[in-house]
Amino acid sequence: MKTMIEYENLRKVNQPYFKEFNTVFNNVLESGWFVLGKNVEEFEKEFADYINIDHCVGLASGLDALTISLKVLDLKNKSEIILPSNTYIATILSVLLTGNVPVLVEPDITTYNIDPGRIEDAITSKTRAVIVVHLYGKPCDMDPVIEICKRHNLYLIEDCAQAHGAEYKGKKVGSFGDMAAFSYYPTKNLGCLGDGGAITTRNDDYSRKARMIRNYGSEKKYYNEYQGVNSRLDELQAAFLRVKLKYLNKIIEHKRELAKAYIKGISGDFIIPSTHPDFFDVYHIFNIRHKKRDELKQYLSDNGVKTEIHYPVPPHKQNAMKFMKSLRFPISEEIHKTTLSLPVSSFHTIDDIQRVIGILNDFKS
Ligand SMILES: Cc1ncc(COP(=O)(O)O)c(C=O)c1O
């Protein structure tokens, strides 16, 4: 009996860095400085350099990065914000948490990212911003989105929670919008050992305001300019992220090799991710689609391959979003019904992937 192929294993993901993690952990412990210190400052510089942008502001999570981006813009209450209907719930929550109205737009069925051709139909006199989500690690088609935002005078925010290092036409995501939100949740391609997030931006004022908002709206101790929050990236998490950032390109390269093996090897009636030279995908998730998805998931599990579903329920059908229940997003619903995420973690080997492919190709639907 062969061993099971796990979907994810965060011990194995982090094992290559244990020695360096221990060193930086001891350094932070000895320093006695745990919040907003040298490691956060250095990580912010290093990550901004990586993205090729002016500013990075370290925060407590990806959700906070989205929420604080919207707070920075200080939109009139109940402004409409356009975003994709198949995103992770966090994108929608950030809009609701800031008193704005989410307006969902269907994705393209081949890229799973917002369909630029459908954005204009959703624009009204109350629309103030578009949030694109580079889902699964595939960059959105940015040129038409940027053009629409410019023509309608809309802010552009990128949700890069799943796409560290992804590139569109040779430029990294996180450098296209007015602001961009990153998550460093442990499963992400650049993940810390707890929660973490960041905003990247070219705009000096946005960066300064985000820095204040993350720290109770304060720049000078006990003087508050804004009604802020507490959303500071820990020194420890920043220190761990500095270690991992050095290896991010290697992690991405490895995941792209695994994805390439899948794309070459999978045959049968599975829909595999699209590729195009303009899009440098980083495969936070490698998903396939199949009309008998649940049967396929069970079959793979019975044969020792663990999988996940991103995501089983579309946002507009979640109990938390009852006010959207009457809306219909057939493309989104189709994706949620048929998508299945295959193992593609940094600890997986090409042999693991070849085993998954062999089992997958024997599926009798
Ligand atoms: C697309 C997307 N946006 C935002 C988030 C929120 O990030 P966090 O969990 O760090 O708050 C996630 C998290 O998985 C995500 O996938």
The ligand as an SDF file (V2000), in Angstrom:
LIG
                    3D

 16 16  0  0  0  0  0  0  0  0999 V2000
   -8.8180   35.9440   -2.3890 C   0  0  0  0  0  0  0  0  0  0  0  0
   -8.5940   36.1650   -0.9190 C   0  0  0  0  0  0  0  0  0  0  0  0
   -8.7460   37.4050   -0.4100 N   0  0  0  0  0  0  0  0  0  0  0  0
   -8.5370   37.6670    0.8930 C   0  0  0  0  0  0  0  0  0  0  0  0
   -8.1710   36.6810    1.7700 C   0  0  0  0  0  0  0  0  0  0  0  0
   -8.0080   37.0060    3.2220 C   0  0  0  0  0  0  0  0  0  0  0  0
   -6.7430   36.7510    3.7230 O   0  0  0  0  0  0  0  0  0  0  0  0
   -6.5380   36.4390    5.2900 P   0  0  0  0  0  0  0  0  0  0  0  0
   -7.0220   35.0340    5.5300 O   0  0  0  0  0  0  0  0  0  0  0  0
   -5.0830   36.6040    5.5020 O   0  0  0  0  0  0  0  0  0  0  0  0
   -7.3420   37.4270    6.0540 O   0  0  0  0  0  0  0  0  0  0  0  0
   -7.9910   35.3750    1.3010 C   0  0  0  0  0  0  0  0  0  0  0  0
   -7.5980   34.3180    2.2400 C   0  0  0  0  0  0  0  0  0  0  0  0
   -7.5350   33.1670    1.9850 O   0  0  0  0  0  0  0  0  0  0  0  0
   -8.2150   35.1040   -0.0810 C   0  0  0  0  0  0  0  0  0  0  0  0
   -8.0590   33.8710   -0.5780 O   0  0  0  0  0  0  0  0  0  0  0  0
  1  2  1  0
  2  3  1  0
  2 15  2  0
  3  4  2  0
  4  5  1  0
  5  6  1  0
  5 12  2  0
  6  7  1  0
  7  8  1  0
  8  9  2  0
  8 10  1  0
  8 11  1  0
 12 13  1  0
 12 15  1  0
 13 14  2  0
 15 16  1  0
M  END
$$$$
